[in-house]
Amino acid sequence: MAAKTKLELTWIGKDIRPRLEPRILIEEPELSYHAKARRDGDIFDNLLIHGDNLLALKALETDPAVRGKVKCIYIDPPFNTQQALPNYDDGLEHSLWLSLMRERLEILSNLLSEDGSIYIHIDDNELAYLTVMADQIFGRTNRISIVTFKQGSATGHKSINPGVVSTSNFVLIYAKNKSAWKPNRIFVERSGGRDARYNQFIVNRDENHTLWRFTTLMKGFSEWLGLPERGLKKELGDEFEQKITEFVHQNADAVIQPARPDYNSVSSAAREMIDVSRADPSKVYKLERGEGLSDMYFIGGQRLLFYRDKLKLIDGEWVSGEPLTSIWDDILSNNLHNEGGVEFPKGKKPEALIKRCIELSSNVGDLVLDSFGGSGTTGAVAHKMRRRWIMVELGDHAKTHIVPRLRSVIDGTDKGGVTEATGWKGGGGYRFARLAPSLLEKDAWGNWVIRKEYNPAMLAEAMCKHFNYTYSPSTEHFWMHGHSSETSYIYVTTNSLTGEQLRALSEEVGEHRSLLICCKAFEEQSARALSNLTIRKIPGAVLDRCEWGKDDYSLKIESLPMMQEEEEDAGPAPKRASKADTSTGDLFADEAEG
């Protein structure tokens, strides 16, 4: 019998996995910000994390308040590894990129709620590889769509390029569980504006349907203006389309298009009405449907479609709308330099794009995450849309770009982007936090010890993360630092515990509860008889759990292995990096934009 195999992506170094330390977060109050007054519905528990995004994701993954609670994730990871690693062998280059993405996507999957979804913005350089990887991580059956986003136009220097001019990016959309995903119905303004197929007009719409009289849209329009129909387009010139669209919108209940319905796909009642109206084409027949459904009208075997059903309220305006498709060519990336009041060349994404992702898959109060914060677009848009948000950014622009941008949103002085479309007036706030340093460090003799910066509260919180407990210190019991269930608790101390202290703890815990104790040392013989206590020595209990002292999981060029020379008969040797290459920037360090 053949061994079972599965279709999967493989690459150099796939089996090498980082052992991430679950760090705690430390707030920096001087960079946190909130509005001067509270409004109804304001959200203040937003979070901006400054630090390595992989370590930050691990910190969030080990936080029960976040793990499995994120409704919408948007990420804009580095696109083109050929630009980031111009002098490295293609196989190694792609392998590094895939490893970096795999680690992040797996944690992001764990952060998603059961009805959540993720939007991954990418270009065609890595689209195919990323799709296969995301299929493995999120499940191919949970892939919602691969959206084509029109990034630009074939103008300027692009127009002189030979071959196919690239003007698009892509957004991969995956659900955590497609059967539980309940997207909102989104409409976009119809390309080309008014739907000219609706070219008939009911003159006496307010009368009973059996008395309706019909004319052309142009005749009804000319009479509305009080101008002759003949030569009307020439008379109005450039204003014609604007004015006839205004007329159609104001009379949308009387502007119609007769259409022949699919006889086999409609209800039996509709089929009966089609037959009756076909037999008597001089009369309009009405099918009352009830239950909040629009009544249907038929004449001569055709159904009358009303323009009112084409009008959609989009960003506060009634426009000719149509359902959202997988081609997003209505959001342009030009003229973005003023959005958010910060410069971010070649990285900033339109606020309208982020708005669409968020409104498609979340509601007010839901949690939105972006682990490639960039210039802060995701947080700014989520805030304006009254969602809770978390952003992560390693670069200095967490302070130089994101902080001032969010302050202007909170103050209500940011008038650009989607401010008007969302009706945003200001309010709310956020906390600025940095990743704590590594819990352990080596002393002068090379022994691993708890870092001096860790006070008792920080240590307790860190140990909760390592042992999957929720950090929640009790005000009643000194030994309740956290819990994993209603009866399971954790106590963290740097003291050595005597047998007498252990027995006292055991009695207070009681037979129906359990306590994990993390301490420097303890009297082992006394502990054996205390069945409701589990005792671990620190730092020994966590020493082998992860990599200590590593603060940066972005790609350092100087840390890459050199490609090995091939034997002479094995063909040409792969390209090797020269010493000059060590000046190349980090991949996944100065992240593109979220």
C-alpha positions in Angstrom: 0.0 0.0 0.0 1.4 3.4 -1.0 2.3 5.8 1.7 -0.2 8.7 2.2 1.2 12.0 0.9 -0.2 15.5 0.6 0.2 18.3 -1.8 2.4 21.0 -0.2 5.0 23.7 -0.9 8.6 22.9 0.0 11.6 25.1 0.2 15.2 25.4 1.5 15.1 25.5 5.3 11.4 24.8 5.6 12.0 22.6 8.7 14.0 25.3 10.5 11.6 26.9 12.9 12.3 29.8 15.3 11.6 29.2 19.0 9.8 32.4 19.9 9.8 33.8 23.3 6.3 35.0 24.5 7.1 38.5 25.5 5.0 40.8 27.6 4.1 44.4 26.6 5.2 47.5 28.5 3.1 50.6 28.0 4.9 53.9 27.3 2.4 56.4 28.6 4.1 59.5 27.1 3.3 58.0 23.6 -0.2 56.8 24.4 -3.0 59.2 23.6 -6.7 59.8 24.1 -9.3 62.5 23.4 -9.9 65.2 26.0 -13.6 64.2 26.4 -15.6 61.0 26.1 -18.3 60.5 23.5 -20.9 57.7 23.3 -19.3 54.8 21.5 -15.7 55.9 21.8 -13.1 53.2 21.9 -10.0 53.6 24.0 -8.5 50.1 24.3 -6.7 50.2 21.0 -3.0 49.2 20.9 0.1 50.2 19.0 3.0 47.9 19.6 6.6 49.0 18.8 8.8 46.1 18.2 9.6 43.0 16.0 6.4 42.0 14.5 7.0 38.2 14.9 7.7 38.6 18.6 4.7 40.9 18.9 2.5 38.4 17.2 3.7 35.7 19.6 2.9 38.1 22.5 -0.6 38.5 21.2 -1.0 34.8 20.5 -0.4 34.0 24.2 -2.9 36.7 25.3 -6.3 35.1 25.8 -8.0 38.4 25.3 -6.6 38.5 21.7 -6.1 34.9 20.6 -9.1 33.8 18.6 -10.8 37.2 19.0 -9.6 39.1 15.9 -12.4 39.6 13.4 -10.4 41.2 10.5 -6.7 41.1 9.7 -5.1 43.2 6.9 -1.4 42.9 6.2 0.8 44.4 3.5 4.0 42.5 3.8 7.2 43.3 1.7 6.3 42.5 -1.9 9.4 42.0 -4.0 12.2 40.0 -2.5 14.2 40.6 -5.7 14.5 44.2 -4.7 15.2 43.3 -1.0 17.8 40.6 -1.9 19.2 41.5 -5.3 22.4 39.5 -5.1 21.2 36.2 -3.7 20.4 33.0 -5.5 16.7 32.9 -6.4 16.0 29.6 -4.6 17.5 30.9 -1.4 15.7 34.2 -1.8 12.3 32.7 -2.1 13.0 30.3 0.7 13.8 33.1 3.1 10.7 35.0 2.1 8.5 31.9 2.5 9.9 31.1 5.9 9.3 34.6 7.2 5.8 34.6 5.9 4.9 31.1 7.1 5.8 32.0 10.8 3.7 35.1 10.7 0.7 33.6 8.9 0.4 30.6 11.3 0.2 32.9 14.3 -2.2 35.2 12.4 -4.4 32.2 11.8 -4.5 31.5 15.5 -5.5 35.0 16.3 -8.5 35.0 14.0 -12.0 34.5 15.4 -14.0 31.6 14.1 -16.0 34.0 11.9 -12.9 36.1 11.1 -11.0 36.7 7.8 -7.6 37.9 6.7 -6.6 40.1 3.7 -3.1 39.7 2.4 -1.9 42.4 0.0 0.7 41.2 -2.4 2.0 41.7 -6.0 2.5 39.1 -8.7 6.1 38.3 -7.8 5.1 36.1 -4.9 1.4 35.6 -5.5 1.6 32.0 -6.6 3.9 30.9 -3.8 1.9 32.8 -1.2 -1.4 31.3 -2.4 -0.2 27.8 -2.0 1.2 28.5 1.4 -1.9 30.3 2.6 -4.0 27.3 1.3 -2.0 25.0 3.5 -2.2 27.3 6.6 -5.8 28.5 6.3 -7.2 25.7 4.3 -7.9 25.8 0.6 -11.6 25.5 1.2 -11.5 28.7 3.3 -10.1 30.7 0.4 -12.7 33.4 -0.3 -11.2 35.3 -3.2 -8.1 36.6 -5.0 -9.0 40.2 -5.6 -7.2 42.2 -8.3 -6.6 45.7 -7.1 -5.8 48.4 -9.7 -2.7 50.0 -8.3 -2.0 52.5 -11.0 -2.3 53.3 -14.7 -0.1 52.7 -17.7 1.1 56.3 -17.9 4.4 58.1 -17.4 7.5 55.9 -17.5 5.4 52.8 -17.4 3.9 53.6 -20.8 7.2 53.2 -22.6 8.0 49.7 -21.1 7.9 46.9 -23.6 5.5 43.9 -23.1 2.8 43.8 -20.5 2.7 46.8 -18.2 1.9 45.8 -14.6 -0.7 48.1 -13.0 -2.2 45.7 -10.4 -1.7 44.2 -7.0 -3.6 41.4 -5.4 -5.5 40.9 -2.1 -5.8 37.3 -1.0 -8.9 36.8 1.2 -9.2 33.8 3.5 -11.8 33.0 6.2 -10.9 31.2 9.4 -13.9 29.1 8.8 -15.8 29.8 5.6 -19.0 28.3 6.9 -19.0 30.7 9.8 -17.9 33.7 7.9 -20.8 36.2 7.4 -19.6 39.0 5.1 -21.5 42.3 4.8 -23.1 43.0 1.5 -21.0 45.7 -0.2 -21.9 47.8 -3.2 -19.7 50.0 -5.3 -20.6 52.8 -7.7 -21.3 51.5 -11.1 -18.5 52.0 -13.6 -19.6 54.5 -16.1 -22.3 56.0 -13.8 -25.9 55.7 -14.8 -27.2 52.5 -16.3 -28.5 53.6 -19.7 -30.5 50.3 -20.2 -33.1 51.8 -17.9 -34.6 53.9 -20.8 -38.4 53.8 -20.1 -40.4 56.1 -17.9 -43.8 55.7 -16.2 -45.6 59.0 -16.7 -48.3 58.5 -14.0 -46.4 56.4 -11.5 -48.7 57.4 -8.6 -51.8 56.0 -10.2 -52.9 52.4 -10.0 -50.6 50.1 -12.0 -53.4 49.1 -14.3 -53.6 52.7 -15.5 -49.9 53.3 -16.0 -48.7 55.0 -19.2 -45.2 54.7 -20.6 -42.9 56.9 -22.5 -39.2 57.1 -23.2 -36.8 58.3 -20.6 -35.6 61.1 -22.9 -39.2 62.4 -23.4 -39.9 62.3 -19.7 -36.6 64.1 -19.0 -37.2 66.8 -21.6 -40.7 67.5 -20.1 -39.2 67.6 -16.6 -36.8 70.3 -17.9 -39.4 72.1 -20.0 -37.2 71.8 -23.1 -37.9 70.1 -26.4 -36.6 66.6 -26.7 -35.1 67.2 -30.1 -31.5 68.6 -29.8 -31.6 68.2 -26.0 -28.1 66.6 -25.7 -26.6 69.4 -27.8 -28.4 72.0 -25.8 -27.1 70.7 -22.4 -23.7 69.9 -23.7 -21.3 68.7 -20.9 -24.1 69.1 -18.3 -26.4 66.5 -20.0 -25.2 63.4 -18.2 -25.2 65.1 -14.8 -28.7 66.5 -15.2 -30.3 63.3 -16.6 -28.6 61.3 -13.8 -30.2 63.8 -11.3 -33.6 63.2 -13.0 -33.2 59.4 -12.8 -32.2 59.5 -9.2 -35.1 61.8 -8.2 -37.6 59.6 -10.2 -36.0 56.2 -9.6 -39.4 54.7 -8.8 -40.6 55.6 -12.3 -37.5 54.8 -14.4 -37.8 51.3 -15.7 -36.3 48.6 -17.9 -38.4 45.7 -19.2 -36.6 42.4 -18.9 -37.4 38.9 -19.8 -36.9 36.8 -16.7 -35.5 33.2 -16.7 -38.8 31.3 -16.7 -37.3 28.2 -15.0 -35.6 30.1 -12.2 -38.5 32.1 -10.8 -41.2 31.0 -8.4 -44.4 29.3 -9.6 -46.4 32.4 -8.7 -44.1 34.5 -11.0 -44.3 32.0 -13.8 -48.1 32.2 -13.6 -48.0 36.0 -13.8 -45.6 35.8 -16.8 -48.1 33.6 -18.6 -51.1 35.8 -17.7 -49.3 39.0 -18.8 -48.1 37.5 -22.0 -51.7 36.5 -22.9 -52.9 40.1 -22.2 -49.9 42.4 -23.2 -51.9 45.7 -22.9 -52.2 45.5 -19.1 -49.7 45.7 -16.2 -50.0 42.8 -13.7 -48.8 43.0 -10.1 -47.5 40.2 -8.0 -47.7 41.0 -4.2 -44.9 39.2 -2.3 -45.1 40.6 1.3 -42.5 39.8 4.0 -40.5 43.0 3.2 -40.0 41.9 -0.5 -40.7 44.4 -3.3 -43.8 43.7 -5.4 -43.2 42.5 -8.9 -44.8 44.0 -12.0 -45.2 42.3 -15.4 -46.3 43.4 -18.9 -46.3 41.3 -22.0 -44.4 38.5 -20.4 -41.6 40.8 -19.2 -40.8 42.0 -15.7 -40.5 45.7 -15.0 -37.2 46.5 -13.3 -37.1 49.8 -11.4 -34.1 52.0 -11.1 -34.8 52.4 -7.4 -33.3 49.0 -6.9 -30.1 50.1 -8.6 -29.6 53.0 -6.2 -27.3 52.3 -3.3 -26.2 54.5 -0.4 -22.4 54.5 -0.6 -20.4 56.7 1.7 -23.4 58.9 2.4 -24.4 59.4 -1.3 -27.1 57.6 -3.3 -25.4 56.4 -6.5 -26.0 53.8 -9.2 -24.5 50.7 -7.5 -23.6 47.2 -8.2 -22.3 44.3 -6.1 -18.7 44.2 -5.2 -16.7 42.0 -7.5 -13.1 40.6 -7.4 -11.9 43.4 -9.6 -11.3 46.6 -7.5 -10.5 49.2 -10.1 -12.5 52.1 -8.5 -9.9 52.8 -5.8 -6.8 54.6 -7.0 -3.4 54.8 -5.3 -2.5 58.2 -6.7 -2.7 61.5 -4.8 -2.1 59.6 -1.5 0.6 61.9 -0.2 -1.8 64.0 1.8 -3.6 61.1 3.5 -2.9 61.0 7.2 -0.6 64.0 7.0 2.5 61.9 6.7 4.9 61.0 3.8 5.5 57.3 3.1 6.8 57.0 -0.5 5.9 53.8 -2.3 4.4 52.2 0.8 1.2 54.0 1.7 -2.1 52.3 0.8 -5.4 54.2 0.2 -7.6 54.5 3.2 -10.5 53.6 0.9 -8.9 50.2 0.2 -8.6 49.4 3.9 -12.1 50.7 4.6 -13.4 48.2 2.0 -11.7 45.2 3.6 -12.9 46.3 7.1 -16.5 47.0 6.1 -16.7 43.7 4.2 -15.9 41.5 7.1 -16.5 43.4 10.4 -18.9 45.5 12.3 -18.7 48.4 14.8 -16.7 47.3 17.9 -15.0 44.3 16.2 -11.2 43.9 16.5 -9.0 44.7 13.5 -5.3 43.8 13.4 -2.4 44.9 11.1 1.1 43.5 12.0 2.9 45.5 9.3 1.8 49.0 10.5 3.8 51.1 8.1 2.4 54.6 8.2 -0.6 53.6 10.2 -3.3 53.5 7.6 -5.1 50.5 9.0 -5.3 51.9 12.5 -6.4 55.3 11.3 -9.2 53.8 9.1 -10.3 51.3 11.8 -10.5 54.1 14.3 -12.6 56.2 12.0 -14.9 53.2 11.4 -15.3 52.7 15.2 -13.5 49.4 15.3 -11.0 48.3 17.9 -7.6 47.9 16.5 -4.1 46.6 17.1 -1.1 47.6 15.0 2.6 46.4 15.1 5.5 48.3 13.7 9.3 47.8 14.2 10.6 50.9 12.4 11.1 54.3 13.8 8.0 55.5 11.9 5.9 53.9 14.7 6.8 57.1 16.5 7.5 59.5 13.6 4.5 58.6 11.4 1.9 56.5 13.2 1.8 58.4 16.5 1.1 61.9 14.9 -1.3 60.4 12.4 -3.4 58.7 15.1 -3.4 61.9 17.2 -4.8 63.9 14.4 -7.5 61.2 13.9 -8.4 61.3 17.6 -8.3 65.1 17.7 -10.6 65.2 14.7 -8.1 67.3 12.6 -7.5 64.6 10.0 -9.9 65.6 7.2 -8.6 63.4 4.5 -9.0 59.8 3.5 -12.3 58.2 4.6 -13.1 60.8 7.2 -16.1 62.3 5.4 -17.3 58.9 4.2 -17.4 57.5 7.7 -18.7 60.7 9.4 -15.7 60.8 11.7 -15.5 63.7 14.1 -12.8 62.6 16.5 -12.6 60.8 19.8 -11.3 57.6 21.5 -7.7 56.8 22.1 -4.9 54.1 22.1 -2.1 52.7 24.2 1.5 52.7 22.9 3.4 49.7 24.1 6.8 48.2 23.4 8.0 44.6 23.7 9.6 43.9 27.0 13.3 42.8 26.8 14.0 39.1 26.9 13.1 37.5 30.3 16.5 35.8 30.7 20.1 36.9 30.3 23.5 35.4 31.1 25.3 36.6 34.2 29.1 37.2 34.4 29.7 33.4 34.7 27.5 32.4 31.7 24.5 31.3 33.7 21.0 32.1 32.7 19.3 34.4 35.2 16.2 36.5 35.3 16.9 39.9 33.8 17.2 42.6 36.4 14.6 44.9 34.7 11.9 42.4 35.5 10.0 43.4 38.7 7.7 40.9 40.4 4.6 41.9 38.4 6.5 41.6 35.1 7.8 38.2 36.0 4.4 36.9 37.0 2.9 38.1 33.8 5.8 36.5 31.8 5.4 33.2 33.5 1.7 33.3 32.8 2.5 33.6 29.1 4.9 30.7 29.2 2.4 28.3 30.9 -0.7 29.5 29.1 -2.4 31.2 32.1 -4.3 34.4 32.0 -2.5 37.1 34.0 -5.1 38.4 36.5 -3.7 39.2 39.9 -6.2 38.8 42.8 -6.7 41.5 45.4 -7.8 38.9 47.9 -5.2 36.1 47.6 -1.5 36.9 47.2 -1.0 33.6 45.5 -3.5 34.1 42.7 -1.4 35.8 39.9 -3.4 34.2 37.1 -5.7 31.4 36.1 -6.2 28.9 33.3 -9.7 27.9 34.4 -12.1 28.6 37.3 -10.2 26.2 39.5 -6.6 26.3 38.2 -4.2 29.1 39.3 -0.6 30.2 39.1 1.7 31.8 41.7 5.1 33.3 40.8 7.8 34.2 43.3 11.6 34.5 43.3 11.7 33.2 46.9 12.7 29.7 48.0 9.7 28.0 49.6 9.9 25.9 52.8 7.9 22.9 53.5 5.8 24.9 56.0 5.0 27.6 53.4 4.0 24.9 50.9 1.7 23.2 53.3 0.1 26.6 54.2 -0.5 27.3 50.5 -1.9 23.8 49.9 -4.5 24.3 52.7 -5.6 27.6 51.4 -5.9 26.4 47.8 -8.1 23.5 49.0 -8.9 20.1 47.4 -11.1 21.5 44.7 -8.5 23.9 43.2 -5.0 23.5 41.9 -2.0 25.8 41.9 1.1 26.0 39.7 3.9 27.5 41.7 6.9 29.0 39.9 9.7 29.8 42.4 13.5 29.9 42.8 13.7 26.7 44.9 11.5 24.6 47.2 11.6 21.7 49.7 11.0 18.8 47.4 10.3 16.2 50.0 7.4 18.2 51.5 6.0 18.9 48.1 5.5 15.3 47.1 2.5 14.9 49.5 0.7 18.0 48.3 -1.4 16.8 45.4 -3.1 20.2 44.6 0.3 21.9 44.1 2.6 21.6 41.0 6.0 23.3 41.5 8.5 24.5 38.9 11.8 26.1 39.5 12.6 29.3 37.6 14.4 30.0 35.4 15.1 26.2 34.8 11.4 25.4 34.1 11.5 27.7 31.0 15.1 27.5 30.0 14.6 25.2 27.0 11.3 26.6 25.8 12.5 29.3 23.5 15.4 31.4 22.1 16.5 34.0 24.7 17.8 37.4 24.0 16.8 37.5 20.3 15.0 40.8 19.6 14.8 40.9 15.8 13.4 38.2 13.5 13.6 40.3 10.4 16.1 39.2 7.8 19.6 40.3 8.5 21.7 40.0 5.3 24.9 39.6 7.1 23.6 36.5 9.0 22.8 34.6 5.8 24.8 31.5 5.1 27.1 31.6 2.1 26.1 29.4 -0.8 28.4 26.4 -1.1 30.5 25.8 -4.2 29.2 23.0 -6.5 31.5 20.3 -7.8 32.9 21.1 -11.3 30.7 18.6 -13.0 27.6 19.8 -11.4 27.1 22.8 -13.6 27.6 26.5 -12.9 27.8 27.5 -9.3 24.9 29.5 -7.9 25.4 33.2 -7.3 27.1 34.2 -4.1 26.8 37.3 -2.1 29.8 39.6 -2.0 31.0 41.4 1.1 29.4 44.5 -0.2 26.0 42.9 0.1 26.1 43.1 3.9 24.9 46.7 3.6 21.6 45.7 2.1 18.6 46.5 4.3 16.5 44.1 6.3 13.5 42.3 4.9 10.5 42.5 7.2 12.2 45.2 9.2 11.0 48.4 7.6 7.7 46.9 6.7 5.7 48.2 3.7 2.4 49.3 5.0 -0.7 48.1 6.8 
